[in-house]
């Protein structure tokens, strides 16, 4: 690992399809405004039940991104 500086931010992604889609939604949306995304960690997984069925998944994750170095 080189001498980098990272920031960590918390996101919540949702999906009516799957946990994986909820993660992908969060990361792809963050990637539209943040650059140098390097890693993520799932912190919590929740869901919403409607009529005795899973209506959607909600995943809280932290993502790490690198600051640009201006040497």
N, C-alpha and C positions, 0 to 999 in steps of 0.2 A: 504494500500500500504506500502510495506517495504522500507527500506532505500537503494534504488537502484540508479544506474547511467545509463542513457540511451544515446544513440546516435540516431540521426535522419538523414536519407539519402533520397535523391530524386531519384525516378525511373520513367521510362516511359515504359509501357507495350503496346504491340500492338496485334491485333487479327483481322482476317477477319470474325470472327463469331459474337462476341458480346463484349460489354463493360466488362461484367463479366469475359470472357475469357482473355481479355487484363490484367485485374487485377490479375487473377490467374497466367498468364504467368510471370508477373513481380515478384510476390511474390515467386513462386516456383523456379524461376531462382536465385533470391537473396538468398533463403534458401540453395542453394547448396554451398555457400561460407560464408554466415553469419549465426551465431547461435543466439539463444535466441530472435528470432523475436517475438514481442509482439502485435503490433498494426499497422494499416495503416490508412491513411486519403487521400481520393481522392481530388486533388487540381484542376485539369482541365480535361476536356473531349473534345476530338477533333476527327475528322474523315477525311477520304479522299474519294472524290467522283470520280468515273470513269464511263463514259458513263451514267450519270444521275442515278447512283446507288451507294450505300455505298460500297466502296472497302475494307476499313478496319477502325477499331476503334483505337484510341490512347488515353491512359489514363496516366496522370501524377499523381503520388502519392508519399506520404512520408511514410516511414516505420520507426518504432522505434524498436531498439533492445537493450537489456540489456548487460552491461559489466559483465564479470565474476568477482565475488568477491573472493579474496584470503585472507581470514581472518586467 
